[in-house]
Amino acid sequence: MMRTIARYGARHVRGSMPAAIKAVLRGDGVRGSSIQQFEKRFADYHGLHHAISVSYGRMAFYYILKSLDLPPDSEIIFPALTFWVVPEMARVLGFRPKFVDIDPETLNIDPVRVEAAITPKTRAIVPTHLYGQPCDMEPIMAAARAHGLLVIEDCAHALGAAYKGRKVGTFGNASFFSFQMLKPLNTYGGGMALTNDAALAARVRRLSEAEEWPEAKNVFKKILLGNLQRKLIGPYGFTFTMFLAFYIASFFGDYDLSRYLWEKIRPLDPLPDSYRRRYTNAQAMIGLEMLKNIDAFNALNRAHAKRVTAGLSGVDGVRPPAELSQTESVYYQYCIRAADPDRLKHRAIRAGVDVEIMHVDICNVLELFERFKTDCPVAEATEHTLQLPVYASLTDKDLDRIINVIRNACRVDSPVEEKRTYPA
Ligand SMILES: Cc1ncc(COP(=O)(O)O)c(C=O)c1O
């Protein structure tokens, strides 16, 4: 049986899971001093004053937005390409998401289009640092200043990324982070709100601390189940589980099993009960260990991305990702543009390498946001984008195999097969 490479690799610091489980068994898994320590270190890492830990990244955004006391029907600007739950939180709070098209090279919100989308009802801009690549923050902040708008940065993918030497999450009025298992800092769920505004921080804290503590048995389950999932996407777990399903599906044309991996797109009002819980001590213990290692993890992702970019240079039919100058991406995902992404995906999985067609949402065309539809042709053309694995636990040998599989998959092997080009 061949060794396979899964599309995701969850980050993990050895020893942190047993310590967290022991804390739960001792009775310190829910409340405890690690929560405050983690918040303090997280704020210090960014050079800011206030970090508030919460149940999910999305809830950090929800509490921030709720704390800002904006008039009902305010317009909030989002990139068309982002995780649907984030604009949905704005809709749930009675605001109007306004989707703005993206830059075709970086896949991040296009600052020129941001300026053009501002109306007298606009109150805030929510740039997503998509896949770990910092947005072009200077023109975004300039537009916000010129029109008196708030900026809330979505850093779910980008903890540790930098723009012109400054960490993302420190430009706007506030920012939020996700600690879901696949994110740069994994505590098997959770999130953080970050700000330098003491009054805003106090309001966010009041809202988050009004939620209930989860039961210890649920914390135990969350950490154990998270670990099991992490092992299932590891080399051996993946080979004997999901790989077989993806391999078989690759012979059935466009049948895409990936859609079953993600949350169903649906209205989120009223908010699910699981969102309305507090962040726990056991997770904060894991978070403290993760934070000590975050720069080393990110450096590995960056080095891996560099190796893959070099390996794919000059290959017909794929274009490696572009980085804005003076930015440091953390490559939460590494995206190539492919002439024929479906063919590449099928060929790669048959060679044991699991790659994924871009999985974030083209929000402006979702039924959920039908009332807020805008034209975003660049975001709508992103089906040509393919995500290749570059995560920290891969070895150089794995990366070379990924490069070779993609190079081979790009070969036009039949004289009658049409050679396609990707859109400009
Ligand atoms: C871009 C983006 N923002 C926000 C979130 C929300 O994070 P959480 O799942 O912790 O609520 C995610 C989660 O995947 C995301 O991808």
The ligand as an SDF file (V2000), in Angstrom:
LIG
                    3D

 16 16  0  0  0  0  0  0  0  0999 V2000
  -11.4220   33.0270    7.0670 C   0  0  0  0  0  0  0  0  0  0  0  0
  -12.0620   32.4950    8.3150 C   0  0  0  0  0  0  0  0  0  0  0  0
  -12.5280   33.3650    9.2260 N   0  0  0  0  0  0  0  0  0  0  0  0
  -13.0910   32.9600   10.3740 C   0  0  0  0  0  0  0  0  0  0  0  0
  -13.2220   31.6200   10.6650 C   0  0  0  0  0  0  0  0  0  0  0  0
  -13.9670   31.2200   11.9100 C   0  0  0  0  0  0  0  0  0  0  0  0
  -13.2430   30.4620   12.7900 O   0  0  0  0  0  0  0  0  0  0  0  0
  -14.0050   29.4920   13.7990 P   0  0  0  0  0  0  0  0  0  0  0  0
  -14.2820   28.2190   13.0450 O   0  0  0  0  0  0  0  0  0  0  0  0
  -13.0500   29.3110   14.9320 O   0  0  0  0  0  0  0  0  0  0  0  0
  -15.2550   30.1500   14.1910 O   0  0  0  0  0  0  0  0  0  0  0  0
  -12.7320   30.6590    9.7690 C   0  0  0  0  0  0  0  0  0  0  0  0
  -12.8320   29.2230   10.0770 C   0  0  0  0  0  0  0  0  0  0  0  0
  -12.5610   28.3550    9.3060 O   0  0  0  0  0  0  0  0  0  0  0  0
  -12.1440   31.1110    8.5520 C   0  0  0  0  0  0  0  0  0  0  0  0
  -11.7090   30.2380    7.6390 O   0  0  0  0  0  0  0  0  0  0  0  0
  1  2  1  0
  2  3  1  0
  2 15  2  0
  3  4  2  0
  4  5  1  0
  5  6  1  0
  5 12  2  0
  6  7  1  0
  7  8  1  0
  8  9  2  0
  8 10  1  0
  8 11  1  0
 12 13  1  0
 12 15  1  0
 13 14  2  0
 15 16  1  0
M  END
$$$$
